[in-house]
Amino acid sequence: MTQNVLDRYQRTMTNMFGTPSRALVKGEGVYVWDADGNRYTDFLAGIAVNALGHAHPALVEALTQQATTLGHISNLFTSLPQVALAERLTELAGTADGACFFANSGTEANEAAFKLARRYGHSTGGKRHKIIALENAFHGRTMGALALTWKQQYREPFEPLPGGVTFVAAGDFAALDAEVDDTVAAVIIEPVQGEAGVRNFPDGYLQQVRQACDEYGALLIFDEIQSGIGRTGTWFAFQNPAITGSDEPIVPDAMTLAKGLGGGMPIGALLTFGREVSELFTAGQHGTTFGGNPLATATALAVLDTIEHDGLLENVSAVGDYLATSLRALPGIKMVRAYGLWQGIELDTEALAQQGQSLPEGGLAPKVVSKALEYGYIINATGELTLRLAPPLIITKDQVEPLLRDLPNIIADAVADAN
Ligand SMILES: *Cc1c(COP(=O)(O)O)cnc(C)c1O
């Protein structure tokens, strides 16, 4: 069955993603099933998207209710869930006079942020024409977001990209400080870099960046597309002391959201903080047909309600700590960078080298990922030696236990295959 679907896939789908590893047919809670009936525990959640896991009753109920009431209306009109979601997000972000723009994806949220930065540049007489982004940053695949994305292999096939973007070394404040002056419209940063392997910055870095932006009047934009909506144990990473190094949140001028927000429904958001930044866009300057439609916003509201009512932020912290502590004690693992249920795992190759074992071609981590599938786990690799876990926020200690038991064998099998 799976083979049949994959064959048809290859005949009819653009080869954008390589060959998918499985065809999935069903999901429930933290589990999904493939077309051959095999069950997998989902430690990736559709890349940090399925915050409530699969087919969560609250999400199904909200979506069904909305679909049977009012599905799509265009932005010539508004709807109750759209306004309620904007109120809810600004409240959770702690800005009384902020504003939301809704899109359909992360990259679109960042396109809006890019245009916000340009608007800001124009509003200051056009002298602010620079945007600073970080090395190893990932902000999306459309042309604007791609211009902010570091990886050469993503960018080069599509050049020329929108200009004015300067990259500086990630986590190196002196390097950033050397570029920030009054020609800079905005600095865009993921508070923890997700696609780079869940990588944080040195203590105090984000605070220093905030201060430099204040000093030179540049906007600070946080891309919280992966880190937001409870992923790290707080609503947003900018509120997480383990990430900011401060009990006070490091409040950005704008923030982008997507992934976890819709719990699987496509939605993105640009949230601006304070009146001045929130008034940079005027009517007609940007737009979207689908963005913020009743289906997506009603579902997102259900995600936020469920996170709150079910105490999922506490669950993220508790299960996240347990998972990280347990992983650190396993053989074959060198280091775990853990922020709630968002973890980057560095595999240990020193012991392997000492035993004279060679590493699989293409990297050990991708091999561990495919071995894990055979064992019934969905995990992810962000590099040759780096694994990423981003399970649903509802996952329990009992549900992470089997992976902890099997992971050493999975790694050993992946190594054995290469030797
Ligand atoms: C996934 C991601 C994006 C892009 O979101 P899409 O919905 O895939 O367009 C942008 N920024 C960050 C930090 C992301 O993790």
PDBQT file of the ligand as one rigid body, heavy atoms in Angstrom, charges set to zero:
ROOT
HETATM    1  C1  LIG A 501       9.214  26.942   9.634  1.00  0.00    +0.000 C 
HETATM    2  C2  LIG A 501       9.803  28.278   9.832  1.00  0.00    +0.000 A 
HETATM    3  C3  LIG A 501       9.565  29.324   8.926  1.00  0.00    +0.000 A 
HETATM    4  C4  LIG A 501       8.782  29.113   7.645  1.00  0.00    +0.000 C 
HETATM    5  O1  LIG A 501       7.463  28.728   7.872  1.00  0.00    +0.000 OA
HETATM    6  P1  LIG A 501       6.626  28.061   6.663  1.00  0.00    +0.000 P 
HETATM    7  O2  LIG A 501       5.250  27.904   7.237  1.00  0.00    +0.000 OA
HETATM    8  O3  LIG A 501       7.291  26.787   6.308  1.00  0.00    +0.000 OA
HETATM    9  O4  LIG A 501       6.646  29.028   5.537  1.00  0.00    +0.000 OA
HETATM   10  C5  LIG A 501      10.104  30.549   9.200  1.00  0.00    +0.000 A 
HETATM   11  N1  LIG A 501      10.836  30.771  10.310  1.00  0.00    +0.000 NA
HETATM   12  C6  LIG A 501      11.076  29.806  11.211  1.00  0.00    +0.000 A 
HETATM   13  C7  LIG A 501      11.872  30.103  12.436  1.00  0.00    +0.000 C 
HETATM   14  C8  LIG A 501      10.583  28.523  10.997  1.00  0.00    +0.000 A 
HETATM   15  O5  LIG A 501      10.858  27.540  11.859  1.00  0.00    +0.000 OA
ENDROOT
TORSDOF 0
